Amino acid sequence: MRAAIMQPTYLPYIGYFHLMRRVDVFVFLDDVQLERRSWQTRNRICAAGEEQMLSVSLKKHNQTDRLDEVFLNDEGDWRRKHLDAMDNAYRKRPGFAEGIDFIRPHLTPQPDQKLSDFNIAIIEDAARRLGITTLVRRASALGCGGKRSEHLLAICRAVGATAYVSPTGSREYMEEEGVFRDAGFPVAYFSHAPKVYPQGFEPFVPYMAFIDAVMNIGFAGLTELLADA
């Protein structure tokens, strides 16, 4: 049984769902420290052919707080600004009605909402609409110890995995640490080659938040892209 482990990021790029489709169990790594200015709290959309960054607002927290311990800050209007940015960027695109109807409920303020819950809710909702049936778990519910590779291996064992599928970005430190190698636990490295879809502008801008594809080609179109990946 193949497992993948990823932090719950805000509006992840298409490759996130590509990886989710390729494994039997997908674990949200929500028990690690929040990183400043990371994809945990921000992502990009394509506005008039250029990247536009959208960032969520957080309540005051300690630098050592984990993802599942940090709360969203709704004293400002960042949610409305994100909706306005998407409206301005995509209102003339074929998938706009479907995309805005999908994201609007998630960008409606909710009392005492944690960052990890917010991101995971968006990802799980999108995965359902993409027909992804992979079992999902949260690392915070597994109670696994260890740091870095040791933590990942403990999670794999906790969910009964027999192989780990890792993004290529982790390869260097995983091979340097050698935890999986020493344990004889199989690892395959995953990479996602962006597929071009119509954005209304040229040249194509890759690695946008998945909502960019939804707004342009709808969930049906994105499902086809993932099937061909």
N, C-alpha and C positions, 0 to 999 in steps of 0.2 A: 504494500500500500504506500503510495507516494504522498508526501506531505510538503507543503510550502508554508513559509512563515514570513509575514510582512507586517510592518507597522501600518496602522490605519491612517492613511493620508487623506487630505482634503481634496475631493474631486480628482482622484488619481488618473494617471494617463492610461491609455488603452491597454498597454502591456500588462498592467496590473490584473485586468480581467482575463487576458490571454494566459497568464500564469495560473490564475484561479481555475480556468477550464482544464488545465493539463494535469491537475493533481486530484487525489481522492479526498484529501482533507486539507483545509486551508485554515491556518491559525493566525488570528490578528495579534500581533506582538504589542499588546497594550500595557505591558508591565515594565516598560523601560522608561528611562528618563526623557522628559520633554527636551527637545533641542530648539534653541532659538533660531528663528529664520529658516525653518526647515519645511519640507513638504507636509509635515504634520499639520501645519496651520495656514498654508497658502498654496495656490496653484495659478496656472495661467490660462486665459482664454485668448482667442484670436479676434481682435477688433480692427476692422479695416485693413487686414493683412499684417497687423503688428501685434506682438505679444502685450497683454495687459495682465498685471498681477492682481489677484484678489487674495486678501489676507483676513483671517478671522480675528476677532478681538477676544482676549482672555482676561479673566479676573486675576488680581494679584496672587502670585504663587511663589513658592520657594524654588530655587534653581534645581534642587534635587527631586522635585515632585515628579511622579510618574505620569504617563499619559492618562491613566484612568483616575488620576487624582486632581486634574486641572479642570476648572469650570469655564464655560463661555461667559463673556461679559456682554450683556444686552442693554447696558445703560446708554450706549450710542446707537447708531443706525447703520452699522456695517452690513447687516443682512439686507436691508432695503437697498443699500448701495450696490451690493452684489447683484441683486435682481435688476436694478436699473442698468448696470453695466451689461448684463446679458441681453436685456431688452434692446439697448442701443446697438449692441454688436450683432444680434441675430434676428431681429424682428422680421427681416425680409427673407430669411432662409427657410427652406422647405420644412425642416423639422422643428421650427420654433414653437409652435403651439404644443406639440408633444413634449418638447424639452422643458419649456417654462412651467407646464402643468406638473411635470415630474419634480422639478427642483423647488418650486414655490413652497410646498408644505415643509420641506426640510429647512427652508430659510425663514420660516415663521417662528418668532421667539417662543421658547419654552422655558419655564422656570427651572433653575438649578440644573441645567443641562451640561453634562461633562463633554469635553472635547472628544474623547474616545467614543462615547455613545453617539455623538453627532456624526462623526466620520463613518463609523461602522453602519449606522442606519442608512446613510446615502449609498454606501458600497453594496450592502445587502439588497436594498431596493433595486438598484441598477442590475445587480447580478440576476435577480429573479426575472426582470424584464428581458434579460439577455438569454434566458433559458439555461443558466448555469445552475446545476444541481449539486455541486460539490459541498460536502459537509463542512461547516464552519465551526470553529471553536475560538475561545478567547484565552490567551496565555494567562491572564489574570485569574482565571478560574481553575487553572491546572496546578498552581502552587509549585512550580519548578524553580530550583535554585541554579547557581552557577552564573558565570559571566560570559558574554559574547558566545563563542562557539559551544562552550559547555552548556550554556542556557538553551541554545538551539537544539543540541543533541538531547537534552533532558526533555524538551517539549516533544520532539519526535517520538521518543520512547513512551511518553505519557499518552500520546494519541494512538499508539500502536502502529506507527509507520515503520516500513521496512526500507525506505529510501527517502532521501531528502532532495528536493529540487530547489536550488538556490539561485537568486539573481546573480549575474556575472560580476556585478559590482562588489560582491562580498568575497569573491574568489581569493583575492590576494591575502586578506587577513585570515580567512579560513584555512588556506593551505599553509600559511606561516604558523598558525597555532597548532595545526595538525591534530585537533581533537577528534574529528570524524575519521581521519585516516588511522589513528591509533586504535580507535574503537572498531575498525573494520566496518563502518557504517557507510553504505553507498551514497554518493553525492553526484547529482547531475547539475550542470550549470545552464541556466536559462537566459536567453537573450531575445528581445523583441525587435523585429525589423519593422519600422513604421510602414503602414499601407496608405497610399495616397487616396484621398476622397475629396470631392469638391467643397471648397471653403468659400467660394465666391470671389476669391482673389488669388493671384499668382505672384510669386511661386508658393508652393505648398509649405505651410509652417507645421513641422512635426512636433510631437511630444507635448501637445496641448492637453489640458484636462479633458477627460472623456466626454464632458458635456458639450465640447466643441463639435465632436462627431455627431452626437445626438441632435444638436440643433441644426446640423447640416444634412444628415441622412437618416435621422430617426433611429430608434432602437432596432428596427428590422434591418436597416442598412449596416448598423454597427455589428449586429449578429452575424451578418454575411462576412464582414471583414474578419471577424474573429474565427469564423469557420474556415476561412482561406489561409489564416496565418500559420 
